Amino acid sequence: MTAGVVGRFAPSPTGAMHLGNARTALLAWLHSRAQGGRHLLRFEDLDTGRVRAWAYDVTRADLEWLGLDWDEEVIQSRRLDLYRAAAERLDTYPCTCTRREVQAAIQDSAGAPHGAEPVYPGTCRAGSLHPERPAALRWRVPDAVVCVDDDWRGESMCQHLRAEVGDLVLRRNDGVFAYHLAVVVDDAASGVTDVLRGEDLWTATPRQVALQRALGLPTPRYWHVPLMLDFRGERLAKRGGAPPVQALREAGDAPGRVLSELARSLGWSVPDEVSAADLLPLWRTEIGRAELGA
């Protein structure tokens, strides 16, 4: 463990937090506080069409109810100038391809997508085919392999940017800055040293590290924790009807019981009710070997 740790929890205010979000929030808080570090709350609200105005206050209330505090709050939609300045420092080009056209180009050029997700084949790299359309902004990724370590998994992953990722969209054609650019700029601007988040973002990490390197920004340590599953073995999600923490709070449930269940999902033996502070010693002793769902 390293002194001077700065961690963060970065929810999207598109609805109420569910228990899976709450467990990630708890783990991120424990990771920061167990090391005497600072902890940030960042609302990732760039996709304004999906944002719900009430979700900011509900998220704050849920976190406070669980006993999770933070030292600083950041709201992405107030930092557009930072993202714009970062994009201007990169080798980019306008792209007017639709998703359907990208899929068709991939099929024509390779017969099938490379790997788990479609890889943009560079259709507009030499010039836009449809200059009359609103254009997205793509980053011309370097022809390089990027490797990333994950401290929770204890393993590394490497991706060839051109072959497995493709030229990244940094700003959509509706003007919304992309998550990958914003998160890299935000982490650096806030001095984040440790990123603990869900494993669904693990495969996105090499492209974020590539952006950090291109912008001359530091790379934090990464911890990608397994997602919380429902009784069907599927990940909890707002769109899937996962129970919101707000409902538990407003129904009069004890936050200590909720925290106990979240801790037990880590395989930790805890009383029926605990506080977040009670879990700090467990985090310190279990972090190197705890496995979610054990």
C-alpha positions as CSV (number, residue, x, y, z in Angstrom):
1,M,0.0,0.0,0.0
2,T,1.2,3.5,-0.8
3,A,0.9,6.8,1.1
4,G,-0.9,9.7,-0.6
5,V,-3.7,7.5,-2.1
6,V,-6.5,9.3,-3.8
7,G,-9.5,7.2,-4.8
8,R,-12.9,7.9,-6.2
9,F,-16.4,6.6,-6.8
10,A,-17.9,7.7,-10.1
11,P,-21.6,7.0,-10.6
12,S,-23.7,8.0,-13.5
13,P,-26.8,9.9,-12.3
14,T,-29.1,8.1,-14.6
15,G,-31.2,6.6,-11.8
16,A,-31.1,5.4,-8.3
17,M,-28.1,3.3,-7.1
18,H,-28.7,-0.4,-6.8
19,L,-26.9,-2.8,-4.4
20,G,-24.2,-3.6,-7.0
21,N,-23.4,0.2,-7.3
22,A,-23.4,0.4,-3.5
23,R,-21.0,-2.5,-3.1
24,T,-18.6,-0.8,-5.6
25,A,-19.0,2.5,-3.7
26,L,-18.2,0.7,-0.4
27,L,-15.1,-1.1,-1.8
28,A,-13.8,2.2,-3.3
29,W,-14.4,4.0,0.0
30,L,-12.7,1.2,2.0
31,H,-9.7,1.2,-0.4
32,S,-9.2,5.0,0.0
33,R,-9.9,5.2,3.8
34,A,-8.0,2.1,4.8
35,Q,-4.8,3.7,3.5
36,G,-5.5,7.1,5.0
37,G,-6.2,8.5,1.6
38,R,-8.6,11.1,0.1
39,H,-11.8,10.0,-1.5
40,L,-13.7,11.7,-4.3
41,L,-17.3,11.5,-5.6
42,R,-17.5,12.2,-9.3
43,F,-20.8,12.4,-11.2
44,E,-20.3,11.2,-14.8
45,D,-23.2,13.0,-16.4
46,L,-22.0,13.9,-19.9
47,D,-24.7,11.9,-21.6
48,T,-27.3,14.4,-20.7
49,G,-30.2,12.6,-22.4
50,R,-29.9,9.8,-19.9
51,V,-29.3,11.9,-16.8
52,R,-32.1,12.3,-14.2
53,A,-31.9,15.6,-12.3
54,W,-33.1,14.0,-9.0
55,A,-30.4,11.2,-9.1
56,Y,-27.6,13.5,-7.8
57,D,-29.3,14.1,-4.5
58,V,-30.6,10.6,-4.2
59,T,-27.0,9.2,-4.7
60,R,-25.6,11.6,-2.1
61,A,-28.3,10.6,0.4
62,D,-27.7,6.9,-0.2
63,L,-24.0,7.2,0.3
64,E,-24.4,9.2,3.5
65,W,-27.0,6.7,4.7
66,L,-24.4,4.0,4.3
67,G,-21.8,6.0,6.1
68,L,-19.6,6.7,3.1
69,D,-18.2,10.2,3.0
70,W,-16.1,12.0,0.4
71,D,-13.6,14.9,0.4
72,E,-14.4,16.5,-2.9
73,E,-17.2,16.3,-5.5
74,V,-16.7,16.6,-9.2
75,I,-19.4,17.0,-11.8
76,Q,-18.3,16.2,-15.3
77,S,-20.7,18.4,-17.2
78,R,-19.0,21.4,-15.6
79,R,-15.6,20.5,-17.0
80,L,-16.2,20.5,-20.8
81,D,-13.4,23.0,-21.4
82,L,-10.9,20.5,-19.9
83,Y,-12.0,17.7,-22.3
84,R,-12.0,20.1,-25.3
85,A,-8.5,21.2,-24.5
86,A,-7.3,17.6,-24.2
87,A,-8.9,16.5,-27.5
88,E,-7.1,19.4,-29.2
89,R,-3.8,18.0,-28.2
90,L,-4.4,14.6,-29.9
91,D,-4.1,13.5,-33.5
92,T,-7.8,13.4,-34.5
93,Y,-10.0,13.5,-37.6
94,P,-13.8,14.0,-38.2
95,C,-15.8,10.8,-38.8
96,T,-19.3,10.8,-40.3
97,C,-19.8,7.0,-40.3
98,T,-23.0,5.6,-38.8
99,R,-22.9,2.5,-36.7
100,R,-24.5,0.5,-39.5
101,E,-21.9,1.7,-42.0
102,V,-19.1,0.8,-39.6
103,Q,-20.5,-2.7,-39.2
104,A,-20.8,-3.1,-43.0
105,A,-17.2,-1.9,-43.5
106,I,-16.0,-4.4,-40.9
107,Q,-17.8,-7.3,-42.6
108,D,-16.5,-6.2,-46.0
109,S,-12.9,-5.8,-44.9
110,A,-12.5,-8.7,-42.4
111,G,-15.5,-10.9,-42.6
112,A,-16.1,-10.5,-38.9
113,P,-15.3,-8.2,-36.1
114,H,-11.8,-8.5,-34.4
115,G,-12.3,-9.9,-30.9
116,A,-15.1,-9.1,-28.5
117,E,-16.2,-5.7,-30.0
118,P,-16.3,-4.2,-33.5
119,V,-13.0,-2.4,-34.5
120,Y,-13.4,0.7,-36.6
121,P,-11.6,0.0,-39.9
122,G,-10.5,3.6,-40.5
123,T,-13.1,4.5,-43.2
124,C,-12.9,8.3,-42.6
125,R,-9.2,8.3,-41.7
126,A,-8.2,9.7,-45.1
127,G,-11.3,12.1,-45.3
128,S,-14.9,12.1,-44.5
129,L,-17.2,10.3,-47.0
130,H,-20.2,12.4,-46.0
131,P,-19.1,15.9,-45.2
132,E,-22.8,17.1,-45.0
133,R,-23.4,15.0,-41.9
134,P,-22.5,16.1,-38.3
135,A,-19.2,14.5,-37.5
136,A,-17.8,12.7,-34.5
137,L,-14.2,13.2,-33.6
138,R,-11.9,10.1,-33.7
139,W,-8.4,9.7,-32.2
140,R,-5.9,8.2,-34.6
141,V,-4.6,5.6,-32.2
142,P,-0.9,4.7,-32.4
143,D,0.1,1.3,-33.9
144,A,1.2,0.0,-30.5
145,V,0.6,-2.6,-27.9
146,V,-0.5,-1.4,-24.5
147,C,-0.3,-3.6,-21.4
148,V,-2.1,-2.9,-18.1
149,D,-1.8,-4.5,-14.6
150,D,-4.8,-5.1,-12.4
151,D,-4.1,-5.3,-8.7
152,W,-7.3,-7.0,-7.7
153,R,-6.9,-9.8,-10.3
154,G,-3.2,-9.9,-10.0
155,E,-2.9,-10.2,-13.8
156,S,-2.0,-8.2,-16.8
157,M,-3.8,-7.6,-20.1
158,C,-2.3,-6.4,-23.4
159,Q,-4.2,-4.9,-26.4
160,H,-2.9,-4.0,-29.8
161,L,-4.6,-0.6,-30.3
162,R,-5.0,-0.7,-34.1
163,A,-6.1,-4.3,-34.4
164,E,-8.2,-4.7,-31.2
165,V,-9.5,-1.3,-30.4
166,G,-9.4,0.9,-33.5
167,D,-9.5,4.7,-33.7
168,L,-11.5,5.9,-30.7
169,V,-14.4,8.3,-30.7
170,L,-13.5,11.2,-28.4
171,R,-16.5,13.3,-29.1
172,R,-19.8,12.0,-30.5
173,N,-21.5,13.6,-33.5
174,D,-24.0,15.3,-31.1
175,G,-21.1,17.0,-29.3
176,V,-21.0,14.8,-26.2
177,F,-17.4,14.0,-25.1
178,A,-16.7,10.3,-24.8
179,Y,-16.3,8.5,-21.5
180,H,-12.8,7.3,-22.2
181,L,-11.4,10.8,-22.7
182,A,-13.4,12.4,-19.8
183,V,-12.4,9.8,-17.3
184,V,-8.7,10.1,-18.2
185,V,-8.7,13.9,-17.9
186,D,-10.7,13.8,-14.7
187,D,-8.5,11.3,-12.9
188,A,-5.4,13.3,-13.7
189,A,-7.0,16.7,-12.8
190,S,-8.1,15.3,-9.4
191,G,-4.8,13.5,-8.7
192,V,-6.4,10.1,-8.6
193,T,-3.8,7.4,-7.8
194,D,-6.1,4.3,-7.4
195,V,-9.1,3.4,-9.5
196,L,-11.4,0.7,-8.1
197,R,-14.3,0.0,-10.4
198,G,-16.3,-2.9,-11.9
199,E,-14.7,-5.6,-14.0
200,D,-17.0,-4.6,-16.9
201,L,-14.5,-1.8,-17.5
202,W,-11.4,-4.0,-17.4
203,T,-11.1,-4.4,-21.2
204,A,-11.5,-0.6,-21.6
205,T,-8.4,0.1,-19.5
206,P,-5.7,-0.3,-22.1
207,R,-7.3,2.4,-24.3
208,Q,-7.5,4.7,-21.3
209,V,-3.8,4.1,-20.5
210,A,-3.0,4.8,-24.2
211,L,-4.8,8.2,-23.9
212,Q,-2.9,8.9,-20.6
213,R,0.4,8.3,-22.3
214,A,-0.5,10.4,-25.4
215,L,-1.5,13.3,-23.1
216,G,1.5,13.0,-20.8
217,L,-0.7,12.1,-17.8
218,P,0.1,9.7,-15.0
219,T,-1.4,6.2,-14.9
220,P,-3.2,5.2,-11.7
221,R,-3.2,1.8,-10.2
222,Y,-6.3,-0.2,-11.2
223,W,-8.5,-2.6,-9.2
224,H,-11.4,-4.2,-11.2
225,V,-13.8,-6.0,-8.9
226,P,-16.3,-8.7,-10.0
227,L,-19.8,-7.5,-10.4
228,M,-22.6,-8.3,-8.0
229,L,-25.0,-10.9,-9.5
230,D,-28.7,-11.5,-9.0
231,F,-30.4,-14.9,-8.2
232,R,-30.2,-15.7,-11.9
233,G,-26.5,-15.2,-12.0
234,E,-26.8,-12.0,-14.0
235,R,-25.2,-8.7,-13.2
236,L,-27.3,-6.3,-11.2
237,A,-28.3,-3.3,-13.4
238,K,-30.8,-0.4,-13.2
239,R,-32.4,-1.4,-16.5
240,G,-32.9,-4.9,-15.2
241,G,-34.9,-3.7,-12.2
242,A,-32.2,-4.2,-9.5
243,P,-33.6,-3.0,-6.2
244,P,-32.5,0.6,-5.5
245,V,-30.8,1.5,-2.2
246,Q,-33.2,4.5,-2.0
247,A,-36.1,2.0,-1.6
248,L,-34.4,0.3,1.3
249,R,-33.5,3.6,2.9
250,E,-37.0,5.0,2.6
251,A,-38.5,1.8,3.9
252,G,-36.7,2.1,7.1
253,D,-34.1,-0.6,6.7
254,A,-31.0,-0.4,8.8
255,P,-28.0,0.7,6.9
256,G,-25.8,-1.6,9.0
257,R,-27.7,-4.7,7.8
258,V,-27.3,-3.6,4.2
259,L,-23.5,-3.1,4.8
260,S,-23.4,-6.5,6.5
261,E,-24.9,-8.2,3.4
262,L,-22.5,-6.4,1.1
263,A,-19.6,-7.5,3.2
264,R,-20.8,-11.1,3.3
265,S,-20.9,-11.1,-0.5
266,L,-17.1,-10.6,-0.2
267,G,-16.9,-13.8,1.8
268,W,-16.2,-11.9,5.0
269,S,-17.6,-13.1,8.3
270,V,-19.3,-10.1,9.9
271,P,-22.1,-9.5,12.4
272,D,-25.7,-8.9,11.2
273,E,-25.1,-5.2,11.5
274,V,-21.9,-3.3,10.9
275,S,-20.7,0.2,10.1
276,A,-18.5,1.2,7.2
277,A,-15.8,2.0,9.7
278,D,-16.1,-1.5,11.2
279,L,-15.1,-3.0,7.8
280,L,-11.8,-1.0,7.5
281,P,-9.8,-3.6,9.5
282,L,-11.3,-6.4,7.4
283,W,-10.4,-4.6,4.2
284,R,-6.8,-4.2,5.4
285,T,-6.4,-7.9,6.1
286,E,-8.5,-9.3,3.2
287,I,-7.7,-7.1,0.3
288,G,-4.9,-9.4,-1.0
289,R,-7.0,-12.5,-1.0
290,A,-10.7,-11.7,-0.8
291,E,-12.8,-12.9,-3.7
292,L,-16.2,-11.6,-4.4
293,G,-18.9,-14.2,-4.3
294,A,-16.7,-16.7,-2.3
